[in-house]
């Protein structure tokens, strides 16, 4: 129901191109536990979104990942989310902090999850630092995306963590393609696909990071709903460094 709600909501906003919550298409299986900051957000044991552990008790994700009253459980230290790996930590969410300007549409799509207890940091579970407030994200650099999302239009979410490469795009190109749905102040976007091989984020990867120079620069926000591997439409991410003051304020509380 989570995926259906998001799709219906966004279809009401975009009539032609559409957008969707964002799986890794045509990616590679990650080396187990090579991304110890990754979080799987689950409802009733089902993966719905990704996230990143930014402190022992806080996970950063997309606001649209919480669209019902169903409680979210954060799973840390996972590689195969269908197995009860000894490395996994399952922690319930105590509080949900959606950005106050988020309205259920595209902009301000960011949320903090306050965990009920601190995660135990070890080789499988580690928090990751955030980028600098005024750090630039230049175009044409290659970045990594990762998640347990769908591996194809008619496929289920992936059992194991997968990753792929995407290239940072110029904001002018993002604006040209996405029109009023893209805000260069709050968002970044990528181009993807190589030698006819389309790929990158898709359904189920929302809330997961795009990593540039080993720092999370964005949170997966939306793609083309009809075909998330359509290279004509850049993948869009919420720009983390813009929201650093808000993030730090909430974490102090």
For each residue, the residues with C-beta under 8 A, 3 or more apart:
1: 4 5 68
2: 5 6 43 48 65 67 68 70
3: 6 7 21 48 203 204
4: 1 7 8
5: 1 2 8 9 67 68
6: 2 3 9 10 20 21 64 67 206
7: 3 4 10 11 20 21 225
8: 4 5 11 12
9: 5 6 12 13 64 67 104
10: 6 7 13 14 18 19 20 21 222 225
11: 7 8 14 15 18 225
12: 8 9
13: 9 10 19 105 106 181
14: 10 11 17 18 19 181 225
15: 11 18
16:
17: 14 178 224 225 226 233
18: 10 11 14 15 224 225 226
19: 10 13 14 106 181 222 223 224 225 236
20: 6 7 10 202 203 222 223 224 225 228
21: 3 6 7 10 49 62 64 65 203 204 205 206 222
22: 147 149 201 202 203 204 205 206 208 220 221 222 223 228 235
23: 147 148 149 150 151 152 155 157 158 162 201 202 203 204 205 228
24: 27 145 146 147 149 151 158 162 163 164 199 200 201 202 205
25: 150 151 152 164 198 199 200 201 202 228 229
26: 151 164 197 198 199 200 229
27: 24 145 151 162 163 164 199 200
28: 162 163 164
29: 160 161 162
30: 34 35 79 146 160 161 162 163
31: 34
32: 79 160 161
33: 36 77 79 87 123 124
34: 30 31
35: 30 38 146 161 163
36: 33 77 123 124 125 126
37: 52 53 54 126 127 128 209 216
38: 35 50 51 52 53 76 78 146 147 161 208 209
39: 50 51 52 53 59 61 74 75 76
40: 47 50 51 74 75 78 81 148
41: 47 48 49 50 51 59 61 65 72 73 74 75 113 207
42: 45 46 47 48 72 73 74 75 81
43: 2 46 48 68 70 71 72 73
44: 70
45: 42
46: 42 43
47: 40 41 42 81 148 157 204
48: 2 3 41 42 43 65 72 204
49: 21 41 61 62 65 204 205 206 207 208
50: 38 39 40 41 61 146 147 148 149 204 205 206 207 208 209 220
51: 38 39 40 41 59 60 61 65 74 113 207 208
52: 37 38 39 59 60 61 128 208 209 216 219
53: 37 38 39 56 58 59 76 119 125 126 127 128
54: 37 58 59 60 127 128 129 130 247 251
55: 58 127 251
56: 53 115 118 119 121 127
57: 114 115 117 118 119
58: 53 54 55 112 113 114 115 251
59: 39 41 51 52 53 54 74 112 113 115
60: 51 52 54 110 111 112 113 207 216 219 240 247
61: 39 41 49 50 51 52 65 110 111 112 113 206 207 208 219
62: 21 49 65 109 110 111 206 207 219 220 221 238
63: 66 98 99 102 108 109 110 111
64: 6 9 21 67 104 109 206 221
65: 2 21 41 48 49 51 61 62 72 111 206 207
66: 63 72 96 98 111
67: 2 5 6 9 64 104
68: 1 2 5 43
69:
70: 2 43 44
71: 43 92 93
72: 41 42 43 48 65 66 92 93 96 113
73: 41 42 43 90 91 92 93
74: 39 40 41 42 51 59 90 91 92 93 113 115
75: 39 40 41 42 78 81 88 89 90
76: 38 39 53 88 89 90 91 119 124 125
77: 33 36 85 87 88 89 122 124 125
78: 38 40 75 81 85 87 88 161
79: 30 32 33 85 87 160 161
80: 83 85 159 160
81: 40 42 47 75 78 148 159 160
82: 159
83: 80 159
84: 88
85: 77 78 79 80 88
86:
87: 33 77 78 79 124 125
88: 75 76 77 78 84 85 124
89: 75 76 77 119 120 125
90: 73 74 75 76
91: 73 74 76 115 116 117 119
92: 71 72 73 74 115 116
93: 71 72 73 74 96 113 114 115 116
94: 114 115 116
95: 113 114
96: 66 72 93 111 112 113 114
97: 111 112 113 114 250
98: 63 66 102 110 111
99: 63 102 108 109 110 111 243 246
100: 108
101: 107 108
102: 63 98 99 107 108 109 110 111
103: 107 108
104: 9 64 67
105: 13
106: 13 19 109 181 183 221 222 236
107: 101 102 103 183 186 187
108: 63 99 100 101 102 103 186 238
109: 62 63 64 99 102 106 219 221 222 238
110: 60 61 62 63 98 99 102 219 238 240 243 246
111: 60 61 62 63 65 66 96 97 98 99 102 207
112: 58 59 60 61 96 97 247 250 251
113: 41 51 58 59 60 61 72 74 93 95 96 97
114: 57 58 93 94 95 96 97
115: 56 57 58 59 74 91 92 93 94 118 119
116: 91 92 93 94
117: 57 91
118: 56 57 115
119: 53 56 57 76 89 91 115 125 127
120: 89 125
121: 56 125 126 127
122: 77 125 126
123: 33 36 126
124: 33 36 76 77 87 88
125: 36 53 76 77 87 89 119 120 121 122
126: 36 37 53 121 122 123
127: 37 53 54 55 56 119 121
128: 37 52 53 54 215 216
129: 54 215
130: 54 215 216 240 241 244 247
131: 135 215 216 217 240 241 244
132: 135 241
133: 241 244 245
134: 241
135: 131 132 215 241
136:
137: 141 168 188 212 217 218 239 241
138: 141 168
139: 168 169 170
140: 167 168
141: 137 138 167 168 212 213
142: 165 166 167 168
143: 165 166 167 168 190 210 211 212 217
144: 163 164 165 166 210 211 212
145: 24 27 163 164 165 166 200 201 205 208 209 210 211 220 235
146: 24 30 35 38 50 161 162 163 164 205 208 209 211
147: 22 23 24 38 50 158 161 162 201 204 205 208 220
148: 23 40 47 50 81 157 158 159 160 161 162 204 205
149: 22 23 24 50 157 158 201 202 203 204 205 206 208
150: 23 25 153 155 156 157 158 202 203 204
151: 23 24 25 26 27 155 158 162
152: 23 25 155
153: 150 202 227 228
154:
155: 23 150 151 152
156: 150
157: 23 47 148 149 150 203 204
158: 23 24 147 148 149 150 151 161 162 204
159: 80 81 82 83 148
160: 29 30 32 79 80 81 148
161: 29 30 32 35 38 78 79 146 147 148 158
162: 23 24 27 28 29 30 146 147 148 151 158
163: 24 27 28 30 35 144 145 146
164: 24 25 26 27 28 144 145 146 192 199 200 201
165: 142 143 144 145 192 194
166: 142 143 144 145 190 191 192 200 201 210 235
167: 140 141 142 143 190 191 192
168: 137 138 139 140 141 142 143 188 189 190 212
169: 139 173 174 188 189 190 191 234
170: 139 173 174
171: 174 175 182 184 188 189
172: 175 176
173: 169 170 176 177 189 191 234
174: 169 170 171 177 178 182 184 187 188 189 234 236
175: 171 172 178 179 182 184
176: 172 173 179
177: 173 174 182 232 233 234
178: 17 174 175 181 182 189 233 234 236
179: 175 176 182
180:
181: 13 14 19 106 178 222 236
182: 171 174 175 177 178 179 187 189 236
183: 106 107 186 187
184: 171 174 175 187
185: 239 242
186: 107 108 183 238 239 242 243
187: 107 174 182 183 184 218 221 236 237 238 239
188: 137 168 169 171 174 210 217 218 236 237 239
189: 168 169 171 173 174 178 182 234 235 236 237
190: 143 166 167 168 169 200 210 234 235 237
191: 166 167 169 173 231 234
192: 164 165 166 167 198 199 200 229 231 234 235
193: 196 197 198 199 200 229 231
194: 165 197
195:
196: 193
197: 26 193 194
198: 25 26 192 193 229 230 231
199: 24 25 26 27 164 192 193 229
200: 24 25 26 27 145 164 166 190 192 193 223 228 229 235
201: 22 23 24 25 145 147 149 164 166 205 208 220 223 228 235
202: 20 22 23 24 25 149 150 153 205 223 228 229
203: 3 20 21 22 23 149 150 157 206 228
204: 3 21 22 23 47 48 49 50 147 148 149 150 157 158
205: 21 22 23 24 49 50 145 146 147 148 149 201 202 208 220
206: 6 21 22 49 50 61 62 64 65 149 203 220 221 222
207: 41 49 50 51 60 61 62 65 111 219 220
208: 22 38 49 50 51 52 61 145 146 147 149 201 205 219 220
209: 37 38 50 52 145 146 216 217 218 219 220
210: 143 144 145 166 188 190 216 217 218 219 220 237
211: 143 144 145 146 214 215 216 217
212: 137 141 143 144 168 215 217
213: 141
214: 211
215: 128 129 130 131 135 211 212
216: 37 52 60 128 130 131 209 210 211 219 240
217: 131 137 143 188 209 210 211 212 237 239 240 241
218: 137 187 188 209 210 221 237 238 239 240
219: 52 60 61 62 109 110 207 208 209 210 216 237 238 240
220: 22 50 62 145 147 201 205 206 207 208 209 210 235 237
221: 22 62 64 106 109 187 206 218 236 237 238
222: 10 19 20 21 22 106 109 181 206 235 236
223: 19 20 22 200 201 202 228 233 235 236
224: 17 18 19 20 227 228 230 232 233
225: 7 10 11 14 17 18 19 20 228
226: 17 18 230
227: 153 224 230
228: 20 22 23 25 153 200 201 202 203 223 224 225 235
229: 25 26 192 193 198 199 200 202
230: 198 224 226 227 233
231: 191 192 193 198
232: 177 224
233: 17 177 178 223 224 230
234: 169 173 174 177 178 189 190 191 192
235: 22 145 166 189 190 192 200 201 220 222 223 228
236: 19 106 174 178 181 182 187 188 189 221 222 223
237: 187 188 189 190 210 217 218 219 220 221
238: 62 108 109 110 186 187 218 219 221 243
239: 137 185 186 187 188 217 218 242 243
240: 60 110 130 131 216 217 218 219 243 244 247
241: 130 131 132 133 134 135 137 217 244
242: 185 186 239
243: 99 110 186 238 239 240 246 247
244: 130 131 133 240 241 247 248
245: 133 248 249
246: 99 110 243 249 250
247: 54 60 112 130 240 243 244 250 251
248: 244 245 251 252
249: 245 246 252 253
250: 97 112 246 247 253
251: 54 55 58 112 247 248
252: 248 249
253: 249 250
